[in-house]
Amino acid sequence: MTFSYVPIVDISGWYSGGAAAQKVADEVNRVCAEIGFMYVAGHGISDTLRDGAFDAAERFFSLPMDRKMELDFHLTGRKRGYVPYLVEAADPDDKPDVKEGFHVGLVLDPGDAPPAVAAHMGAPNLWPTDLPGFRDQVTGYLDAMLTLARTVFEIFAAGFGVPHEELTNGLDRPIAHMKLLRYPPTEPLARELGIGAHCDAEALSILAQNDVSGLQVRNPDGQWIDVPPIPGTFVVNIGEMLTRWTNGVFTATPHRVINVSGKVRYSIPFFFAPSYDTPVRPLDACINKDRPAQYGPISAGDYLMQRLKAIYDESRR
């Protein structure tokens, strides 16, 4: 099924329970199966918390380069700290991404994952020491995203008509990280990509955008559809891990960023996956005679390690 826009889904009814909650679950699952992207409204997260995270981003990226490089992402793992322009490439076959970022996430406890995985996806965070309130702004917003992500997983389970534990058992110790991103304006004719075309590897992503457009998703006809900022909403999209988990019922949709607005664009994507050792295999509710199991089992952590290597290609370090 093709599409020409990304729909808004109001999830406020979920918190009422009963028929209202089931209506939300059915709509969420329908959109995730048909499009894989949606705006989520009625989530209960305050504008103040969100605005604080964007304020933190603007203050950090305003620092001189030498100060930002004191938090270079090579210092601990490769998903923590400052990532300069032209280092990442979401599409390994295209040019490096025209953006800079500051990465944070949950720290994995000893025993939660093998050392190599913990170093890459759960290392200690790096924090600036001279930006008052920065850490509180960022971690407060990160906590809110964790809560929303777990809620969305409960909604998914209700939509499939399965006990929520089938999708939430691995969410007490999730692999989760977040990026503060800054995209400079680029020349329209250059078609330089802030982020190259890709699908997210994790199970679920939640994106906040400032008031500058740039995000696009690709429909099955190959057309790029704009996903402009809508006040009071987050953009939620399915990652490839959840496509495996749902046996292809949910769609991981390619997307990219091109900032030709003439303005600086900020965004804050949050990426969410279950704990390292959570088995990711097709749900029984997503298997039938017309849709046999398409994927073998793999742990969430092993899958992410396989998928994320290309983003940090050695030639760009």
PAVOMI-426694 format. One record per residue (C-alpha): residue number from 1; residue in one letter; x, y, z. Coordinates in nm, 3 decimals. Each point is the difference from the previous one (the first is absolute). Example, Ala and Ser with C-alpha at 12.3 -4.5 7.8 and 13.67 -1.06 7.14 Angstrom:
<tinu 1; "a"; <1.230; -0.450; 0.780>>
<tinu 2; "s"; <0.137; 0.344; -0.066>>
//
This chain:
<tinu 1; "m"; <0.000; 0.000; 0.000>>
<tinu 2; "t"; <0.137; 0.339; -0.096>>
<tinu 3; "f"; <-0.056; 0.326; 0.187>>
<tinu 4; "s"; <0.028; 0.373; -0.063>>
<tinu 5; "y"; <0.023; 0.129; 0.357>>
<tinu 6; "v"; <0.082; -0.115; 0.352>>
<tinu 7; "p"; <-0.313; -0.013; 0.220>>
<tinu 8; "i"; <-0.050; 0.136; 0.352>>
<tinu 9; "v"; <-0.108; -0.253; 0.263>>
<tinu 10; "d"; <-0.132; 0.134; 0.331>>
<tinu 11; "i"; <0.086; -0.254; 0.272>>
<tinu 12; "s"; <-0.169; 0.184; 0.288>>
<tinu 13; "g"; <-0.278; -0.261; 0.001>>
<tinu 14; "w"; <0.253; -0.265; 0.096>>
<tinu 15; "y"; <0.022; 0.144; 0.347>>
<tinu 16; "s"; <-0.378; -0.032; 0.046>>
<tinu 17; "g"; <0.004; -0.378; -0.038>>
<tinu 18; "g"; <-0.279; -0.218; -0.133>>
<tinu 19; "a"; <-0.142; 0.051; -0.347>>
<tinu 20; "a"; <0.176; 0.335; -0.044>>
<tinu 21; "a"; <0.338; -0.164; 0.062>>
<tinu 22; "q"; <-0.072; -0.282; -0.243>>
<tinu 23; "k"; <-0.105; 0.250; -0.266>>
<tinu 24; "v"; <0.337; 0.172; 0.038>>
<tinu 25; "a"; <0.185; -0.332; -0.019>>
<tinu 26; "d"; <-0.181; -0.105; -0.316>>
<tinu 27; "e"; <0.073; 0.332; -0.171>>
<tinu 28; "v"; <0.365; 0.002; 0.104>>
<tinu 29; "n"; <0.054; -0.352; -0.127>>
<tinu 30; "r"; <-0.179; 0.074; -0.327>>
<tinu 31; "v"; <0.221; 0.301; -0.071>>
<tinu 32; "c"; <0.317; -0.188; 0.097>>
<tinu 33; "a"; <-0.092; -0.280; -0.239>>
<tinu 34; "e"; <-0.096; 0.225; -0.290>>
<tinu 35; "i"; <0.251; 0.286; 0.033>>
<tinu 36; "g"; <0.242; -0.058; 0.287>>
<tinu 37; "f"; <-0.003; 0.370; 0.090>>
<tinu 38; "m"; <-0.248; 0.208; 0.199>>
<tinu 39; "y"; <-0.030; 0.323; 0.191>>
<tinu 40; "v"; <-0.098; -0.075; 0.360>>
<tinu 41; "a"; <-0.217; 0.251; 0.184>>
<tinu 42; "g"; <-0.160; -0.028; 0.342>>
<tinu 43; "h"; <0.319; -0.142; 0.150>>
<tinu 44; "g"; <-0.001; 0.210; 0.319>>
<tinu 45; "i"; <0.357; 0.130; -0.028>>
<tinu 46; "s"; <0.022; 0.368; 0.080>>
<tinu 47; "d"; <0.123; 0.264; -0.242>>
<tinu 48; "t"; <0.223; 0.128; 0.280>>
<tinu 49; "l"; <0.194; -0.328; 0.015>>
<tinu 50; "r"; <0.035; -0.013; -0.377>>
<tinu 51; "d"; <0.099; 0.367; -0.029>>
<tinu 52; "g"; <0.264; -0.053; 0.267>>
<tinu 53; "a"; <0.162; -0.275; -0.207>>
<tinu 54; "f"; <0.014; 0.226; -0.306>>
<tinu 55; "d"; <0.145; 0.280; 0.211>>
<tinu 56; "a"; <0.270; -0.241; 0.116>>
<tinu 57; "a"; <0.077; -0.092; -0.361>>
<tinu 58; "e"; <0.032; 0.361; -0.114>>
<tinu 59; "r"; <0.225; 0.089; 0.292>>
<tinu 60; "f"; <0.228; -0.299; -0.057>>
<tinu 61; "f"; <0.043; 0.051; -0.374>>
<tinu 62; "s"; <0.075; 0.369; 0.060>>
<tinu 63; "l"; <0.319; -0.097; 0.183>>
<tinu 64; "p"; <0.333; 0.045; -0.182>>
<tinu 65; "m"; <0.117; -0.307; -0.186>>
<tinu 66; "d"; <0.290; -0.065; 0.238>>
<tinu 67; "r"; <-0.243; -0.014; 0.292>>
<tinu 68; "k"; <-0.230; -0.240; -0.181>>
<tinu 69; "m"; <0.294; -0.221; -0.096>>
<tinu 70; "e"; <0.084; -0.041; 0.369>>
<tinu 71; "l"; <-0.300; -0.237; -0.007>>
<tinu 72; "d"; <0.104; -0.181; -0.319>>
<tinu 73; "f"; <-0.204; -0.317; -0.047>>
<tinu 74; "h"; <0.317; -0.210; -0.033>>
<tinu 75; "l"; <0.074; 0.052; 0.371>>
<tinu 76; "t"; <-0.256; -0.254; 0.117>>
<tinu 77; "g"; <-0.174; -0.241; -0.236>>
<tinu 78; "r"; <-0.124; 0.148; -0.322>>
<tinu 79; "k"; <-0.353; 0.103; 0.094>>
<tinu 80; "r"; <0.079; 0.252; 0.272>>
<tinu 81; "g"; <0.126; 0.356; -0.022>>
<tinu 82; "y"; <0.057; 0.240; -0.288>>
<tinu 83; "v"; <-0.006; -0.119; -0.361>>
<tinu 84; "p"; <0.131; 0.259; -0.251>>
<tinu 85; "y"; <-0.126; 0.065; -0.350>>
<tinu 86; "l"; <0.063; -0.259; -0.274>>
<tinu 87; "v"; <0.082; -0.286; 0.237>>
<tinu 88; "e"; <-0.315; -0.212; -0.010>>
<tinu 89; "a"; <-0.161; -0.135; -0.316>>
<tinu 90; "a"; <-0.349; -0.137; 0.049>>
<tinu 91; "d"; <0.015; -0.115; -0.361>>
<tinu 92; "p"; <0.344; -0.166; -0.034>>
<tinu 93; "d"; <-0.023; 0.027; -0.379>>
<tinu 94; "d"; <-0.049; 0.377; 0.005>>
<tinu 95; "k"; <0.198; 0.298; 0.123>>
<tinu 96; "p"; <0.051; 0.054; 0.377>>
<tinu 97; "d"; <-0.284; 0.174; 0.181>>
<tinu 98; "v"; <0.003; 0.381; 0.019>>
<tinu 99; "k"; <-0.076; 0.037; 0.369>>
<tinu 100; "e"; <0.164; 0.009; 0.341>>
<tinu 101; "g"; <-0.130; -0.179; 0.306>>
<tinu 102; "f"; <0.023; -0.056; 0.371>>
<tinu 103; "h"; <-0.083; -0.356; 0.106>>
<tinu 104; "v"; <-0.121; -0.124; 0.338>>
<tinu 105; "g"; <-0.171; -0.314; 0.123>>
<tinu 106; "l"; <-0.061; -0.254; 0.269>>
<tinu 107; "v"; <0.313; -0.148; 0.155>>
<tinu 108; "l"; <-0.003; -0.379; 0.000>>
<tinu 109; "d"; <0.080; -0.164; 0.332>>
<tinu 110; "p"; <0.274; -0.266; 0.017>>
<tinu 111; "g"; <-0.154; -0.328; -0.107>>
<tinu 112; "d"; <-0.268; 0.160; -0.217>>
<tinu 113; "a"; <0.200; -0.054; -0.318>>
<tinu 114; "p"; <0.342; -0.119; -0.122>>
<tinu 115; "p"; <0.273; 0.262; 0.046>>
<tinu 116; "a"; <0.019; 0.083; -0.370>>
<tinu 117; "v"; <-0.372; 0.067; -0.016>>
<tinu 118; "a"; <-0.001; 0.201; 0.321>>
<tinu 119; "a"; <0.287; 0.215; -0.130>>
<tinu 120; "h"; <-0.183; 0.070; -0.324>>
<tinu 121; "m"; <-0.360; 0.038; 0.115>>
<tinu 122; "g"; <0.001; 0.051; 0.376>>
<tinu 123; "a"; <0.319; 0.183; 0.095>>
<tinu 124; "p"; <0.007; 0.279; 0.261>>
<tinu 125; "n"; <-0.120; 0.337; -0.123>>
<tinu 126; "l"; <0.224; 0.299; -0.055>>
<tinu 127; "w"; <-0.128; 0.331; 0.137>>
<tinu 128; "p"; <0.112; 0.362; -0.042>>
<tinu 129; "t"; <0.108; 0.147; 0.332>>
<tinu 130; "d"; <-0.077; 0.364; -0.072>>
<tinu 131; "l"; <-0.359; 0.002; -0.130>>
<tinu 132; "p"; <-0.223; 0.049; 0.308>>
<tinu 133; "g"; <-0.311; -0.219; -0.009>>
<tinu 134; "f"; <0.103; -0.179; -0.320>>
<tinu 135; "r"; <0.019; -0.347; 0.150>>
<tinu 136; "d"; <-0.333; 0.034; 0.182>>
<tinu 137; "q"; <-0.172; 0.125; -0.315>>
<tinu 138; "v"; <0.129; -0.289; -0.208>>
<tinu 139; "t"; <-0.053; -0.281; 0.252>>
<tinu 140; "g"; <-0.347; 0.126; 0.091>>
<tinu 141; "y"; <-0.101; -0.017; -0.363>>
<tinu 142; "l"; <0.167; -0.342; -0.043>>
<tinu 143; "d"; <-0.203; -0.136; 0.293>>
<tinu 144; "a"; <-0.321; 0.127; -0.161>>
<tinu 145; "m"; <0.089; -0.176; -0.326>>
<tinu 146; "l"; <0.061; -0.326; 0.185>>
<tinu 147; "t"; <-0.345; 0.020; 0.155>>
<tinu 148; "l"; <-0.166; 0.080; -0.333>>
<tinu 149; "a"; <0.183; -0.282; -0.180>>
<tinu 150; "r"; <-0.113; -0.256; 0.258>>
<tinu 151; "t"; <-0.356; 0.128; -0.033>>
<tinu 152; "v"; <0.011; -0.038; -0.378>>
<tinu 153; "f"; <0.115; -0.360; 0.040>>
<tinu 154; "e"; <-0.298; -0.068; 0.227>>
<tinu 155; "i"; <-0.222; 0.150; -0.270>>
<tinu 156; "f"; <0.157; -0.229; -0.260>>
<tinu 157; "a"; <-0.072; -0.306; 0.214>>
<tinu 158; "a"; <-0.365; 0.101; 0.042>>
<tinu 159; "g"; <-0.026; 0.053; -0.375>>
<tinu 160; "f"; <0.122; -0.354; -0.062>>
<tinu 161; "g"; <-0.225; -0.136; 0.274>>
<tinu 162; "v"; <0.289; -0.158; 0.192>>
<tinu 163; "p"; <0.101; 0.034; 0.367>>
<tinu 164; "h"; <0.217; 0.309; 0.026>>
<tinu 165; "e"; <0.284; -0.211; 0.146>>
<tinu 166; "e"; <0.058; -0.150; -0.345>>
<tinu 167; "l"; <0.137; 0.337; -0.112>>
<tinu 168; "t"; <0.105; 0.165; 0.327>>
<tinu 169; "n"; <0.198; -0.266; 0.188>>
<tinu 170; "g"; <0.330; 0.141; -0.126>>
<tinu 171; "l"; <-0.080; 0.365; 0.067>>
<tinu 172; "d"; <0.112; 0.021; 0.362>>
<tinu 173; "r"; <0.365; 0.020; -0.115>>
<tinu 174; "p"; <-0.032; 0.144; -0.350>>
<tinu 175; "i"; <0.266; 0.107; -0.243>>
<tinu 176; "a"; <-0.090; 0.364; -0.048>>
<tinu 177; "h"; <0.184; 0.303; -0.127>>
<tinu 178; "m"; <-0.082; 0.350; -0.116>>
<tinu 179; "k"; <0.161; 0.260; -0.225>>
<tinu 180; "l"; <-0.011; 0.377; 0.007>>
<tinu 181; "l"; <0.051; 0.090; -0.366>>
<tinu 182; "r"; <0.079; 0.322; -0.183>>
<tinu 183; "y"; <-0.038; 0.028; -0.377>>
<tinu 184; "p"; <0.145; 0.305; -0.176>>
<tinu 185; "p"; <-0.197; 0.129; -0.298>>
<tinu 186; "t"; <0.124; -0.136; -0.332>>
<tinu 187; "e"; <-0.037; 0.127; -0.355>>
<tinu 188; "p"; <-0.316; -0.137; -0.168>>
<tinu 189; "l"; <0.183; -0.096; -0.319>>
<tinu 190; "a"; <0.274; -0.182; 0.190>>
<tinu 191; "r"; <-0.251; -0.252; 0.144>>
<tinu 192; "e"; <0.238; -0.070; 0.284>>
<tinu 193; "l"; <-0.158; -0.232; 0.252>>
<tinu 194; "g"; <-0.014; 0.084; 0.368>>
<tinu 195; "i"; <-0.061; -0.372; 0.046>>
<tinu 196; "g"; <0.011; -0.243; -0.288>>
<tinu 197; "a"; <-0.286; -0.234; -0.083>>
<tinu 198; "h"; <-0.027; -0.282; 0.252>>
<tinu 199; "c"; <-0.225; -0.201; 0.228>>
<tinu 200; "d"; <0.070; 0.006; 0.372>>
<tinu 201; "a"; <0.150; -0.320; 0.135>>
<tinu 202; "e"; <-0.163; 0.014; 0.343>>
<tinu 203; "a"; <-0.357; -0.101; 0.083>>
<tinu 204; "l"; <-0.148; 0.346; 0.035>>
<tinu 205; "s"; <0.101; 0.365; -0.048>>
<tinu 206; "i"; <-0.161; 0.315; 0.139>>
<tinu 207; "l"; <0.093; 0.333; -0.158>>
<tinu 208; "a"; <-0.046; 0.358; 0.112>>
<tinu 209; "q"; <0.050; 0.271; -0.263>>
<tinu 210; "n"; <0.039; 0.374; 0.040>>
<tinu 211; "d"; <-0.195; 0.226; -0.235>>
<tinu 212; "v"; <0.222; -0.069; -0.302>>
<tinu 213; "s"; <-0.100; -0.270; -0.248>>
<tinu 214; "g"; <0.238; -0.248; -0.160>>
<tinu 215; "l"; <-0.119; -0.353; 0.082>>
<tinu 216; "q"; <-0.132; -0.205; -0.291>>
<tinu 217; "v"; <-0.126; -0.359; -0.025>>
<tinu 218; "r"; <-0.011; -0.213; -0.314>>
<tinu 219; "n"; <-0.327; -0.160; -0.099>>
<tinu 220; "p"; <-0.025; -0.329; -0.195>>
<tinu 221; "d"; <-0.023; 0.197; -0.327>>
<tinu 222; "g"; <0.346; 0.144; 0.066>>
<tinu 223; "q"; <-0.129; 0.351; 0.073>>
<tinu 224; "w"; <0.149; 0.201; 0.285>>
<tinu 225; "i"; <-0.274; 0.132; 0.230>>
<tinu 226; "d"; <0.066; 0.298; 0.228>>
<tinu 227; "v"; <-0.054; -0.049; 0.374>>
<tinu 228; "p"; <-0.013; 0.361; 0.122>>
<tinu 229; "p"; <-0.003; 0.095; 0.369>>
<tinu 230; "i"; <-0.346; 0.000; 0.159>>
<tinu 231; "p"; <-0.019; 0.171; 0.342>>
<tinu 232; "g"; <-0.079; -0.229; 0.291>>
<tinu 233; "t"; <0.092; -0.321; -0.179>>
<tinu 234; "f"; <0.288; -0.242; -0.028>>
<tinu 235; "v"; <0.084; -0.198; -0.312>>
<tinu 236; "v"; <0.009; -0.372; 0.083>>
<tinu 237; "n"; <0.135; -0.255; -0.243>>
<tinu 238; "i"; <0.058; -0.372; -0.014>>
<tinu 239; "g"; <0.354; -0.137; -0.011>>
<tinu 240; "e"; <0.121; -0.312; -0.175>>
<tinu 241; "m"; <0.018; -0.196; 0.324>>
<tinu 242; "l"; <-0.375; 0.036; 0.046>>
<tinu 243; "t"; <-0.057; -0.101; -0.361>>
<tinu 244; "r"; <0.173; -0.329; 0.086>>
<tinu 245; "w"; <-0.190; -0.029; 0.328>>
<tinu 246; "t"; <-0.336; 0.041; -0.177>>
<tinu 247; "n"; <0.096; -0.231; -0.286>>
<tinu 248; "g"; <-0.020; 0.283; -0.249>>
<tinu 249; "v"; <-0.343; 0.123; 0.110>>
<tinu 250; "f"; <0.145; 0.333; 0.115>>
<tinu 251; "t"; <0.190; 0.203; -0.257>>
<tinu 252; "a"; <0.340; 0.164; 0.042>>
<tinu 253; "t"; <-0.022; 0.287; -0.247>>
<tinu 254; "p"; <0.306; 0.168; -0.156>>
<tinu 255; "h"; <0.049; 0.363; 0.095>>
<tinu 256; "r"; <0.254; 0.280; -0.038>>
<tinu 257; "v"; <0.062; 0.365; 0.088>>
<tinu 258; "i"; <0.067; 0.279; -0.250>>
<tinu 259; "n"; <0.017; 0.346; 0.151>>
<tinu 260; "v"; <-0.052; 0.253; -0.279>>
<tinu 261; "s"; <-0.203; 0.237; 0.220>>
<tinu 262; "g"; <0.275; 0.259; 0.027>>
<tinu 263; "k"; <-0.016; -0.041; 0.379>>
<tinu 264; "v"; <0.179; -0.215; 0.256>>
<tinu 265; "r"; <-0.203; -0.311; 0.082>>
<tinu 266; "y"; <0.007; -0.176; 0.336>>
<tinu 267; "s"; <-0.148; -0.338; 0.074>>
<tinu 268; "i"; <0.013; -0.252; 0.284>>
<tinu 269; "p"; <-0.043; -0.364; -0.102>>
<tinu 270; "f"; <-0.033; -0.266; 0.270>>
<tinu 271; "f"; <0.073; -0.364; -0.086>>
<tinu 272; "f"; <-0.140; -0.288; 0.202>>
<tinu 273; "a"; <0.058; -0.376; 0.008>>
<tinu 274; "p"; <-0.048; -0.271; 0.264>>
<tinu 275; "s"; <0.279; -0.135; 0.218>>
<tinu 276; "y"; <0.300; -0.162; -0.167>>
<tinu 277; "d"; <-0.105; -0.359; 0.065>>
<tinu 278; "t"; <-0.368; 0.038; -0.101>>
<tinu 279; "p"; <-0.083; -0.257; -0.270>>
<tinu 280; "v"; <-0.133; 0.173; -0.310>>
<tinu 281; "r"; <-0.209; -0.251; -0.192>>
<tinu 282; "p"; <-0.335; 0.028; -0.179>>
<tinu 283; "l"; <-0.299; 0.028; 0.233>>
<tinu 284; "d"; <-0.239; -0.293; -0.025>>
<tinu 285; "a"; <-0.278; 0.252; -0.062>>
<tinu 286; "c"; <0.181; 0.106; -0.318>>
<tinu 287; "i"; <0.043; -0.349; -0.144>>
<tinu 288; "n"; <-0.263; -0.186; -0.202>>
<tinu 289; "k"; <-0.024; -0.223; -0.306>>
<tinu 290; "d"; <0.010; 0.301; -0.231>>
<tinu 291; "r"; <0.284; 0.165; 0.193>>
<tinu 292; "p"; <0.244; -0.267; 0.121>>
<tinu 293; "a"; <0.290; 0.103; 0.222>>
<tinu 294; "q"; <0.243; 0.203; -0.212>>
<tinu 295; "y"; <0.278; 0.054; 0.254>>
<tinu 296; "g"; <0.204; -0.218; 0.231>>
<tinu 297; "p"; <0.056; 0.089; 0.365>>
<tinu 298; "i"; <0.281; 0.234; 0.101>>
<tinu 299; "s"; <0.071; 0.196; 0.316>>
<tinu 300; "a"; <-0.078; 0.372; -0.012>>
<tinu 301; "g"; <0.360; 0.092; 0.081>>
<tinu 302; "d"; <0.155; -0.225; -0.262>>
<tinu 303; "y"; <-0.236; 0.134; -0.263>>
<tinu 304; "l"; <0.085; 0.361; 0.080>>
<tinu 305; "m"; <0.373; -0.066; -0.008>>
<tinu 306; "q"; <-0.032; -0.154; -0.346>>
<tinu 307; "r"; <-0.209; 0.289; -0.134>>
<tinu 308; "l"; <0.184; 0.297; 0.144>>
<tinu 309; "k"; <0.353; -0.078; -0.113>>
<tinu 310; "a"; <-0.040; 0.168; -0.339>>
<tinu 311; "i"; <-0.102; 0.334; 0.157>>
<tinu 312; "y"; <0.340; 0.027; 0.169>>
<tinu 313; "d"; <0.208; -0.107; -0.296>>
<tinu 314; "e"; <0.369; -0.008; 0.093>>
<tinu 315; "s"; <0.101; 0.212; -0.298>>
<tinu 316; "r"; <-0.181; 0.302; 0.145>>
<tinu 317; "r"; <0.150; -0.008; 0.349>>
//
